[in-house]
Structures are given as structure tokens and as C-alpha cells.
Amino acid sequence: MIREPSELLWFKSSYSDSSNGNDCVEIAATPHTIHVRDSKHTHGSHLALAPTTWTDFVAYAAE
């Protein structure tokens, strides 16, 4: 089942840390997809990633 972005439970990613509180990445997790969006553009486009892809990205970004 594909969910609309408005049906997802979005929250600020713990990996989103900026001196400007408005520069945030929000994520919403479902069993098979991690959704990622810009908190300033909540009605805009978002990414939908496989959980393993998200895990790989977070590990890469943390380096």
C-alpha cells in the first residue's frame, strides 16, 4: 500500500543537526520505506528509500 505524504507520521530526523532550526530533514518510516523531506517544503516532493538504502546513507553521512 502506497501512502500519501499527509498520511505519514513525520518527525525531525535525529541526524538533522544545524545551527538554523529551520534547516531540518524530516523522516517518516513505514515497514518497507523510509520517506525523507525538507521541513521547509512539507507539501513538496520527498524521497522514498528502502530501509537498507537509508541505513547506508546515514552511515556514509556520519563519516
NUKE-305498 format. One record per residue: residue number from 1; chain; x, y, z of N, C-alpha, C in turn. Coordinates in pm, whole numbers, plus 50000, padded with zeros to 5 digits. Example, Ala and Ser with C-alpha at 12.3 -4.5 7.8 and 13.67 -1.06 7.14 Angstrom:
+-----+------+-------+-------+-------+-------+-------+-------+-------+-------+-------+
! pos ! unit !   n_X !   n_Y !   n_Z !  ca_X !  ca_Y !  ca_Z !   c_X !   c_Y !   c_Z !
+-----+------+-------+-------+-------+-------+-------+-------+-------+-------+-------+
!   1 !    A ! 51319 ! 49431 ! 50780 ! 51230 ! 49550 ! 50780 ! 51320 ! 49670 ! 50780 !
!   2 !    A ! 51285 ! 49775 ! 50708 ! 51367 ! 49894 ! 50714 ! 51290 ! 50003 ! 50787 !
+-----+------+-------+-------+-------+-------+-------+-------+-------+-------+-------+
REM end
This chain:
+-----+------+-------+-------+-------+-------+-------+-------+-------+-------+-------+
! pos ! unit !   n_X !   n_Y !   n_Z !  ca_X !  ca_Y !  ca_Z !   c_X !   c_Y !   c_Z !
+-----+------+-------+-------+-------+-------+-------+-------+-------+-------+-------+
!   1 !    A ! 50084 ! 49882 ! 50000 ! 50000 ! 50000 ! 50000 ! 50089 ! 50124 ! 50000 !
!   2 !    A ! 50071 ! 50211 ! 49905 ! 50144 ! 50336 ! 49897 ! 50065 ! 50442 ! 49974 !
!   3 !    A ! 50132 ! 50510 ! 50063 ! 50065 ! 50612 ! 50144 ! 50097 ! 50750 ! 50090 !
!   4 !    A ! 50001 ! 50837 ! 50103 ! 50021 ! 50977 ! 50069 ! 50106 ! 51041 ! 50179 !
!   5 !    A ! 50188 ! 51141 ! 50143 ! 50271 ! 51206 ! 50246 ! 50192 ! 51258 ! 50365 !
!   6 !    A ! 50069 ! 51303 ! 50343 ! 49988 ! 51356 ! 50453 ! 49944 ! 51246 ! 50549 !
!   7 !    A ! 49950 ! 51119 ! 50508 ! 49909 ! 51008 ! 50593 ! 50024 ! 50954 ! 50678 !
!   8 !    A ! 50144 ! 51002 ! 50653 ! 50261 ! 50952 ! 50722 ! 50286 ! 51028 ! 50851 !
!   9 !    A ! 50351 ! 50964 ! 50947 ! 50387 ! 51027 ! 51073 ! 50530 ! 51080 ! 51059 !
!  10 !    A ! 50542 ! 51210 ! 51031 ! 50671 ! 51274 ! 51006 ! 50732 ! 51323 ! 51136 !
!  11 !    A ! 50865 ! 51314 ! 51147 ! 50935 ! 51371 ! 51261 ! 51073 ! 51415 ! 51216 !
!  12 !    A ! 51131 ! 51509 ! 51293 ! 51264 ! 51559 ! 51261 ! 51364 ! 51448 ! 51283 !
!  13 !    A ! 51446 ! 51425 ! 51185 ! 51549 ! 51322 ! 51197 ! 51649 ! 51361 ! 51305 !
!  14 !    A ! 51689 ! 51265 ! 51385 ! 51791 ! 51290 ! 51487 ! 51925 ! 51319 ! 51422 !
!  15 !    A ! 51940 ! 51288 ! 51294 ! 52063 ! 51315 ! 51221 ! 52064 ! 51456 ! 51161 !
!  16 !    A ! 51953 ! 51528 ! 51175 ! 51943 ! 51663 ! 51121 ! 51981 ! 51761 ! 51230 !
!  17 !    A ! 52104 ! 51809 ! 51224 ! 52155 ! 51899 ! 51328 ! 52216 ! 52020 ! 51261 !
!  18 !    A ! 52155 ! 52135 ! 51281 ! 52202 ! 52257 ! 51218 ! 52191 ! 52371 ! 51317 !
!  19 !    A ! 52271 ! 52474 ! 51297 ! 52261 ! 52592 ! 51383 ! 52132 ! 52667 ! 51354 !
!  20 !    A ! 52073 ! 52644 ! 51236 ! 51945 ! 52705 ! 51200 ! 51836 ! 52599 ! 51219 !
!  21 !    A ! 51751 ! 52618 ! 51317 ! 51646 ! 52521 ! 51347 ! 51548 ! 52496 ! 51235 !
!  22 !    A ! 51547 ! 52584 ! 51133 ! 51457 ! 52565 ! 51020 ! 51516 ! 52476 ! 50912 !
!  23 !    A ! 51645 ! 52445 ! 50920 ! 51711 ! 52358 ! 50823 ! 51705 ! 52215 ! 50873 !
!  24 !    A ! 51594 ! 52151 ! 50850 ! 51573 ! 52017 ! 50906 ! 51533 ! 51918 ! 50797 !
!  25 !    A ! 51572 ! 51796 ! 50822 ! 51525 ! 51685 ! 50742 ! 51423 ! 51612 ! 50826 !
!  26 !    A ! 51309 ! 51582 ! 50768 ! 51207 ! 51505 ! 50838 ! 51198 ! 51368 ! 50773 !
!  27 !    A ! 51171 ! 51268 ! 50855 ! 51154 ! 51134 ! 50801 ! 51023 ! 51074 ! 50853 !
!  28 !    A ! 50974 ! 50980 ! 50777 ! 50857 ! 50900 ! 50816 ! 50887 ! 50757 ! 50774 !
!  29 !    A ! 50878 ! 50668 ! 50869 ! 50912 ! 50528 ! 50841 ! 50785 ! 50443 ! 50830 !
!  30 !    A ! 50786 ! 50356 ! 50730 ! 50685 ! 50252 ! 50717 ! 50763 ! 50120 ! 50713 !
!  31 !    A ! 50698 ! 50007 ! 50719 ! 50772 ! 49881 ! 50723 ! 50868 ! 49860 ! 50606 !
!  32 !    A ! 50836 ! 49914 ! 50489 ! 50918 ! 49887 ! 50372 ! 50982 ! 50010 ! 50310 !
!  33 !    A ! 50958 ! 50129 ! 50367 ! 51006 ! 50253 ! 50306 ! 51039 ! 50356 ! 50413 !
!  34 !    A ! 51147 ! 50430 ! 50388 ! 51180 ! 50547 ! 50469 ! 51157 ! 50668 ! 50379 !
!  35 !    A ! 51068 ! 50757 ! 50420 ! 51036 ! 50878 ! 50344 ! 51116 ! 50993 ! 50403 !
!  36 !    A ! 51171 ! 51078 ! 50317 ! 51257 ! 51189 ! 50359 ! 51208 ! 51316 ! 50290 !
!  37 !    A ! 51196 ! 51424 ! 50367 ! 51153 ! 51552 ! 50307 ! 51222 ! 51668 ! 50377 !
!  38 !    A ! 51216 ! 51783 ! 50312 ! 51267 ! 51909 ! 50367 ! 51156 ! 51969 ! 50453 !
!  39 !    A ! 51187 ! 52003 ! 50577 ! 51085 ! 52055 ! 50667 ! 51029 ! 52190 ! 50622 !
!  40 !    A ! 51103 ! 52262 ! 50537 ! 51053 ! 52391 ! 50487 ! 50955 ! 52373 ! 50371 !
!  41 !    A ! 50951 ! 52255 ! 50313 ! 50866 ! 52228 ! 50196 ! 50786 ! 52100 ! 50219 !
!  42 !    A ! 50703 ! 52100 ! 50321 ! 50633 ! 51978 ! 50359 ! 50532 ! 51932 ! 50254 !
!  43 !    A ! 50488 ! 52021 ! 50168 ! 50393 ! 51981 ! 50064 ! 50462 ! 51955 ! 49931 !
!  44 !    A ! 50594 ! 51966 ! 49930 ! 50671 ! 51942 ! 49808 ! 50707 ! 51796 ! 49792 !
!  45 !    A ! 50798 ! 51771 ! 49706 ! 50843 ! 51634 ! 49679 ! 50918 ! 51577 ! 49798 !
!  46 !    A ! 50921 ! 51445 ! 49803 ! 51001 ! 51378 ! 49905 ! 51063 ! 51252 ! 49845 !
!  47 !    A ! 51164 ! 51202 ! 49912 ! 51230 ! 51080 ! 49868 ! 51168 ! 50961 ! 49940 !
!  48 !    A ! 51163 ! 50849 ! 49872 ! 51118 ! 50724 ! 49932 ! 51230 ! 50622 ! 49911 !
!  49 !    A ! 51289 ! 50577 ! 50020 ! 51405 ! 50490 ! 50016 ! 51377 ! 50356 ! 50084 !
!  50 !    A ! 51444 ! 50252 ! 50036 ! 51441 ! 50124 ! 50106 ! 51514 ! 50143 ! 50239 !
!  51 !    A ! 51472 ! 50075 ! 50344 ! 51539 ! 50091 ! 50474 ! 51690 ! 50065 ! 50467 !
!  52 !    A ! 51734 ! 49970 ! 50389 ! 51878 ! 49944 ! 50379 ! 51950 ! 50060 ! 50312 !
!  53 !    A ! 51887 ! 50123 ! 50215 ! 51947 ! 50240 ! 50150 ! 51960 ! 50355 ! 50248 !
!  54 !    A ! 51858 ! 50378 ! 50330 ! 51862 ! 50483 ! 50432 ! 51975 ! 50454 ! 50532 !
!  55 !    A ! 51985 ! 50331 ! 50577 ! 52091 ! 50293 ! 50670 ! 52228 ! 50318 ! 50612 !
!  56 !    A ! 52247 ! 50280 ! 50486 ! 52375 ! 50304 ! 50418 ! 52405 ! 50453 ! 50407 !
!  57 !    A ! 52303 ! 50532 ! 50374 ! 52322 ! 50677 ! 50362 ! 52361 ! 50739 ! 50496 !
!  58 !    A ! 52292 ! 50703 ! 50601 ! 52321 ! 50759 ! 50733 ! 52463 ! 50722 ! 50776 !
!  59 !    A ! 52504 ! 50599 ! 50751 ! 52642 ! 50558 ! 50785 ! 52743 ! 50640 ! 50705 !
!  60 !    A ! 52716 ! 50663 ! 50577 ! 52804 ! 50743 ! 50493 ! 52809 ! 50888 ! 50540 !
!  61 !    A ! 52693 ! 50945 ! 50570 ! 52686 ! 51086 ! 50611 ! 52753 ! 51108 ! 50747 !
!  62 !    A ! 52756 ! 51007 ! 50830 ! 52815 ! 51020 ! 50963 ! 52968 ! 51020 ! 50959 !
!  63 !    A ! 53026 ! 50976 ! 50846 ! 53172 ! 50970 ! 50837 ! 53235 ! 51107 ! 50830 !
+-----+------+-------+-------+-------+-------+-------+-------+-------+-------+-------+
REM end
